[in-house]
């Protein structure tokens, strides 16, 4: 396959999420960031990026550029435990967007901004979930750049580790103190809250599955290895800053993007379900909700 075809596929992947959102997904009615609180119910705030927001999984609530689904893990978890939910997760969010506004756009069209996610926290918040870090390290963009239809091509890992320096590992290490600050900030604003921090899932099995997912075997292992490294940092910082880490990668075995559509929890470069490329689908979000729910129950 020549580079023109590879570049064409890259363009398809980079724009498909926004294109599908504009073409086919309607907005769910009702308030976008909160559910009405009831007396004596658990007050739950969901923070995080697109792994938590569930872009392109119907139905999407506003703001549409955040890709916040009514079937993301926060909504599924809230329903299962009877909690009152304020969901402020947003696609593209970085750790800085906990305390800063996030500029939003779709197909390069400006669509306003999302308020700092910490604005949703209250002194009486009981439960907080957080998924963050992927955008700080640029993991999805790196995965997009590693798409390769030519099996004889030079692995993208070579460029990313040029000179013996793993650039992705550096970004992940730089994220660690940012996550520490985020966790401390949650505790300051919601001192009684139980804080649950998820890692990221298993996106591709060892060795990959080229050409089903167009990434070379060595790059598949490098990419998932980077996700695993991020999970280690998240687990370490959670333990050091009074939060509980929930591993969603281990239970994801057999549910990666190489599997049949009925089995996979995450979509590959070309989705087979209503979900963004390289993101969890509805099955995955529901599975993450069950995993977090089991953790909350101590099982």
C-alpha positions in Angstrom: 0.0 0.0 0.0 1.3 3.4 -0.8 1.6 6.5 1.4 -1.3 8.2 -0.4 -3.7 5.4 0.8 -2.3 5.6 4.3 -2.8 9.3 4.5 -6.3 8.9 3.2 -7.1 6.5 5.9 -5.6 8.8 8.5 -7.9 11.6 7.3 -10.9 9.3 7.6 -10.1 8.3 11.1 -9.3 11.9 12.3 -12.6 13.3 10.9 -15.1 10.4 11.3 -16.0 11.1 14.9 -17.0 14.7 14.1 -18.6 13.8 10.8 -20.8 11.1 12.4 -21.8 13.5 15.2 -23.0 16.1 12.7 -24.7 13.7 10.4 -26.5 11.3 12.6 -26.5 11.7 16.4 -29.2 13.8 17.9 -28.9 15.5 21.2 -30.6 13.9 24.2 -33.1 16.2 25.8 -32.7 17.5 29.3 -29.8 19.1 31.2 -26.4 18.1 29.9 -24.3 18.2 33.0 -26.5 17.2 35.9 -29.3 15.1 37.1 -31.7 16.4 39.7 -30.6 15.5 43.2 -32.9 13.6 45.5 -32.8 13.5 49.3 -30.5 10.9 50.7 -29.1 9.8 47.4 -25.4 9.5 46.6 -24.1 12.8 45.0 -21.9 11.7 42.2 -19.6 13.8 39.9 -18.0 12.3 36.9 -14.8 14.0 35.6 -12.6 13.1 32.7 -11.8 12.8 29.0 -13.3 11.0 26.1 -12.8 7.5 27.5 -15.2 8.6 30.2 -17.5 10.8 28.0 -18.3 8.1 25.4 -18.2 10.1 22.2 -20.6 8.9 19.4 -22.4 6.4 21.6 -26.1 7.4 21.4 -27.5 9.5 22.9 -25.2 12.5 23.1 -26.0 15.3 25.6 -24.8 18.9 25.2 -22.4 20.3 24.6 -22.2 18.1 21.6 -18.5 18.7 21.1 -17.8 17.0 24.4 -19.3 13.8 23.0 -20.9 13.1 26.4 -23.1 10.0 26.1 -26.1 9.0 28.2 -24.6 5.5 28.1 -21.1 6.3 29.2 -19.8 4.6 32.3 -20.9 7.4 34.6 -24.5 7.2 33.5 -24.5 3.4 33.7 -22.9 3.5 37.1 -25.3 6.2 38.5 -28.3 4.2 37.3 -27.0 1.0 38.9 -26.3 2.6 42.3 -29.2 5.1 42.3 -26.9 8.1 42.5 -27.6 11.7 41.5 -25.1 12.4 38.7 -23.3 15.6 37.5 -21.5 14.4 34.4 -19.0 17.0 33.1 -16.7 14.6 31.2 -15.6 16.0 27.9 -13.7 14.7 24.9 -10.3 16.2 24.5 -10.0 17.2 28.2 -6.6 17.4 29.7 -5.6 17.6 33.4 -5.5 21.4 33.1 -9.2 21.5 32.2 -10.1 20.5 35.7 -9.4 24.1 36.6 -9.5 25.9 33.2 -12.1 26.3 30.5 -11.8 23.9 27.6 -12.2 25.4 24.1 -14.5 23.2 22.0 -14.7 22.7 18.2 -16.2 20.2 15.8 -14.8 19.8 12.2 -12.6 22.8 13.1 -15.7 24.9 13.7 -15.5 26.7 17.1 -18.3 25.7 19.4 -17.7 27.7 22.5 -16.1 26.3 25.7 -16.8 23.9 28.5 -16.5 25.2 32.1 -13.7 23.9 34.3 -14.7 20.5 35.4 -14.0 21.2 39.0 -16.9 23.6 39.0 -19.2 20.6 39.4 -17.6 19.6 42.7 -19.4 20.5 45.9 -18.4 20.1 49.6 -21.2 17.5 50.0 -20.2 15.5 46.9 -20.1 11.8 47.9 -18.5 10.1 44.9 -16.1 11.3 42.2 -14.9 9.3 39.2 -12.0 10.5 37.1 -10.4 9.3 33.9 -7.6 11.6 32.7 -4.2 11.6 31.2 -4.6 10.2 27.7 -4.7 13.7 26.1 -1.9 14.9 28.3 0.3 12.3 26.7 -1.3 12.5 23.3 -2.0 8.8 23.1 -4.8 8.8 20.6 -2.9 11.2 18.2 0.1 8.9 18.5 -2.0 5.9 17.6 -3.4 7.7 14.6 0.1 8.6 13.4 1.1 4.9 13.7 -1.5 3.7 11.2 0.4 1.7 8.5 -1.0 -0.2 5.5 2.5 -1.2 4.3 3.8 -4.2 6.2 7.4 -3.4 5.1 7.3 0.2 6.4 9.5 1.5 9.2 7.7 1.1 12.6 6.6 4.4 14.1 8.2 3.2 17.3 11.6 4.0 15.8 10.8 7.7 15.5 9.2 7.8 18.9 12.3 6.3 20.6 14.9 8.0 18.4 18.2 8.4 20.2 17.2 5.9 22.8 14.7 8.4 24.3 11.1 7.2 24.6 9.2 10.4 23.9 5.8 9.0 25.0 7.3 7.7 28.3 8.6 11.2 28.9 5.1 12.7 28.4 3.6 10.2 30.8 6.2 10.9 33.4 5.5 14.7 33.1 1.8 13.9 33.7 2.4 12.3 37.1 2.6 15.6 39.1 -0.3 17.0 37.2 -2.5 14.1 38.3 -1.3 14.5 41.8 -2.4 18.1 41.7 -5.8 17.1 40.3 -6.4 14.6 43.0 -5.4 17.0 45.7 -7.8 19.6 44.2 -10.7 17.1 44.3 -10.1 16.4 48.0 -9.9 20.1 48.7 -13.2 20.9 47.1 -15.1 17.7 48.1 -13.4 16.5 51.3 -15.9 13.7 52.1 -16.0 12.2 48.6 -14.8 8.8 47.7 -12.5 9.3 44.7 -12.3 6.6 42.1 -9.7 6.9 39.3 -9.8 4.5 36.4 -7.0 3.5 34.1 -7.3 2.9 30.4 -8.4 -0.3 28.8 -6.8 -3.0 26.7 -6.9 -1.5 23.2 -5.0 -4.1 21.2 -3.8 -7.6 22.0 -0.1 -8.5 22.0 1.3 -8.4 18.5 -1.8 -6.6 17.2 -3.9 -8.0 14.3 -2.6 -6.3 11.2 -4.2 -5.6 8.7 -7.5 -5.8 10.6 -6.2 -3.0 12.7 -3.6 -1.2 10.5 -0.7 -1.0 12.9 2.4 -3.0 12.7 3.0 -5.7 15.4 5.9 -3.9 17.0 3.9 -0.7 17.1 0.9 -2.4 18.5 3.0 -3.6 21.4 4.6 -0.2 21.8 1.2 1.6 21.9 -0.4 -0.7 24.4 2.8 -0.7 26.4 2.5 3.1 26.6 -1.1 2.7 27.8 0.1 0.3 30.4 2.8 2.7 31.5 0.1 5.4 31.9 -2.0 3.0 34.0 1.0 2.4 36.3 1.4 6.2 36.8 -2.3 6.6 37.5 -2.3 3.8 40.0 0.8 5.1 41.8 -0.5 8.7 42.0 -3.9 7.5 43.2 -2.4 5.5 46.0 -0.2 8.5 47.0 -3.1 11.0 47.0 -6.0 9.3 48.7 -7.8 7.9 45.7 -8.8 4.4 44.7 -7.4 3.0 41.4 -9.7 0.8 39.3 -7.9 -1.4 36.7 -10.1 -1.8 33.6 -7.3 -3.2 31.4 -6.9 -6.6 33.0 -10.7 -7.5 32.7 -10.5 -6.2 29.1 -8.5 -9.2 27.9 -10.4 -10.8 25.0 -12.3 -7.6 24.4 -9.8 -5.5 22.5 -10.2 -3.9 19.0 -9.0 -7.1 17.3 -12.0 -9.1 18.5 -15.4 -9.7 16.8 -17.8 -6.8 17.1 -19.9 -8.7 19.6 -16.9 -9.2 21.9 -14.9 -6.0 21.8 -15.2 -3.2 24.3 -13.1 -0.7 22.2 -13.3 0.2 18.6 -10.4 0.2 16.2 -9.3 2.6 13.5 -12.6 2.0 11.6 -15.5 1.5 14.1 -18.0 -1.3 13.6 -20.3 0.2 16.2 -21.6 3.7 17.1 -18.5 4.9 18.9 -15.4 7.0 18.1 -12.4 5.4 16.6 -9.9 4.1 19.2 -12.5 4.6 22.0 -14.8 2.4 24.1 -18.1 1.4 22.6 -21.3 1.1 24.5 -20.4 -2.5 25.6 -17.1 -1.2 26.9 -18.7 1.7 28.8 -21.2 -0.7 30.4 -18.4 -3.1 31.3 -16.4 -0.3 32.9 -19.5 0.7 34.9 -19.8 -2.9 36.2 -16.1 -3.0 37.1 -16.3 0.2 39.0 -19.6 -0.8 40.7 -18.0 -4.1 41.8 -15.1 -2.1 43.3 -17.5 0.1 45.2 -19.1 -2.9 46.6 -15.8 -4.3 47.6 -15.9 -7.4 45.3 
